[in-house]
Amino acid sequence: MIISNTTPISNFLNLGQLNLLKQLLEKIHIPQAVFQEIDTHFSENEEWQQALQKNFIIVHQIKEHKYSNHFFANLHSGEAEALCLYLEKNAQICLLDDKDARSYAEIHNIKITGTLGLLIQAKKKGYIQSVKLSMNELKHYHFWINEAMYNKVLSLSGEL
């Protein structure tokens, strides 16, 4: 089971390439807070609506978890709910981009990847020709990446 926070999905929606996620992943499970965050900005987006209607993206209500208070005190609701849902469902991986959320995931042994990791996978599988083009386009949508990480991603994707 793959759990996602808001930004990986919204980044691929901004790129107009939610289909890449469909090629890489069988289904994505999201908590209600993530649904609300994405739907606020993409309610009219056809890719988003189709992903929901065709059960590629499945929305869950989270249950109270022993780490809930800890996560909610320190993270945004979407991130906190995504981490809780991962632990509740004993998921395989959690899609996260936020640095603070990734730190909490690491502390709790939650396996993660994010937008950049997914783009590298898509490149390695031949689904896209350039990770660099996608990273540069994401900058227009307030996706911040420092130069060291930018170069690391280019190296990992064979584009440096």
C-alpha positions in Angstrom: 0.0 0.0 0.0 1.3 3.4 -1.0 0.3 6.4 1.2 0.8 10.0 -0.1 0.9 13.5 1.3 -0.4 16.4 -0.7 2.7 17.7 -2.5 3.8 14.7 -4.6 0.3 14.4 -6.1 -0.2 18.1 -6.5 3.3 18.4 -8.2 2.4 15.8 -10.8 -1.0 17.5 -11.3 0.8 20.8 -11.8 3.0 19.1 -14.4 -0.1 17.6 -16.1 1.5 14.2 -15.6 -0.5 12.3 -13.0 -0.3 9.5 -15.6 3.3 9.0 -14.5 2.1 8.1 -11.0 -0.3 5.7 -12.6 2.5 4.1 -14.5 4.7 3.8 -11.4 2.1 2.9 -8.8 -0.9 0.6 -8.7 -3.0 2.8 -6.4 -2.4 5.7 -4.0 -4.1 5.9 -0.6 -4.6 9.3 1.0 -6.1 10.6 4.2 -9.1 12.9 4.3 -6.9 16.0 5.0 -4.8 15.4 1.9 -7.9 15.0 -0.2 -9.2 18.3 1.1 -5.9 20.1 0.4 -5.6 18.8 -3.1 -9.3 19.2 -3.9 -9.2 22.8 -2.8 -6.8 23.6 -5.7 -7.7 20.9 -8.3 -11.4 20.3 -7.9 -11.9 21.2 -11.6 -8.9 19.2 -12.8 -9.9 16.4 -15.0 -6.9 14.2 -14.2 -7.7 14.6 -10.5 -11.4 13.8 -10.9 -10.6 10.7 -13.0 -8.0 9.4 -10.5 -10.7 9.6 -7.8 -13.5 8.1 -9.9 -11.4 5.2 -11.2 -10.1 4.4 -7.7 -6.5 5.2 -8.5 -6.6 7.5 -5.5 -8.5 6.2 -2.5 -9.4 8.4 0.4 -9.4 7.1 4.0 -10.5 8.4 7.4 -7.7 7.9 9.9 -8.2 6.4 13.3 -6.6 7.6 16.5 -3.0 6.5 16.6 -0.6 6.6 19.5 1.6 9.1 17.6 -1.4 11.3 16.5 -0.9 14.0 19.1 2.9 14.1 18.4 2.4 14.4 14.6 -0.4 16.9 14.8 1.5 19.1 17.3 4.4 19.5 14.9 3.2 19.0 11.3 0.5 20.2 9.0 -2.7 18.1 9.1 -2.1 16.4 5.7 1.4 15.4 6.7 0.3 14.2 10.1 -2.6 12.2 8.7 -0.4 10.7 6.0 2.1 9.4 8.6 -0.7 8.1 10.8 -2.4 6.3 7.9 1.0 4.7 7.0 1.4 3.4 10.5 -2.3 2.4 10.7 -2.2 0.4 7.5 1.3 -0.9 7.8 2.0 0.5 4.4 5.0 0.0 2.1 6.0 3.6 1.5 4.8 7.1 2.1 5.2 9.8 -0.5 6.5 13.0 1.2 8.4 16.1 0.2 8.3 18.3 3.3 11.6 18.2 5.2 10.0 18.3 8.6 7.6 15.5 7.8 10.5 13.4 6.3 12.4 13.9 9.6 9.4 12.5 11.6 9.1 9.6 9.1 12.7 8.7 9.6 12.4 8.8 13.4 9.4 6.4 13.1 11.0 4.1 10.5 8.5 5.1 7.8 9.8 4.3 4.4 9.6 7.4 2.1 10.2 8.8 -1.3 9.0 12.0 -2.8 8.4 13.9 -6.1 12.1 13.8 -7.0 12.5 10.0 -6.3 9.4 9.4 -8.4 10.8 11.4 -11.2 14.0 9.5 -11.1 12.1 6.2 -11.2 10.1 7.4 -14.2 13.3 8.3 -16.0 14.9 5.0 -15.3 11.8 3.2 -16.6 11.8 5.2 -19.7 8.5 7.0 -19.0 10.1 10.5 -19.2 13.2 11.7 -21.1 14.3 14.4 -18.6 14.1 14.8 -14.9 15.7 18.2 -15.3 12.9 19.6 -17.4 10.3 18.5 -14.8 12.4 19.9 -11.9 12.7 23.2 -13.7 9.0 23.3 -14.4 8.1 22.6 -10.8 10.0 25.7 -9.7 7.2 27.7 -11.3 4.8 26.0 -8.7 6.9 27.0 -5.7 8.7 23.7 -5.5 12.0 24.6 -3.8 15.2 22.5 -4.2 18.7 23.5 -3.2 21.5 23.3 -5.7 23.2 20.3 -4.0 20.0 18.2 -4.2 19.3 19.5 -7.7 22.7 18.2 -8.9 22.3 14.9 -6.9 19.0 14.2 -8.7 20.5 15.0 -12.0 23.4 12.6 -11.2 21.1 9.8 -10.1 19.0 10.2 -13.2 22.1 10.2 -15.5 21.6 13.8 -16.6 24.6 15.5 -15.0 
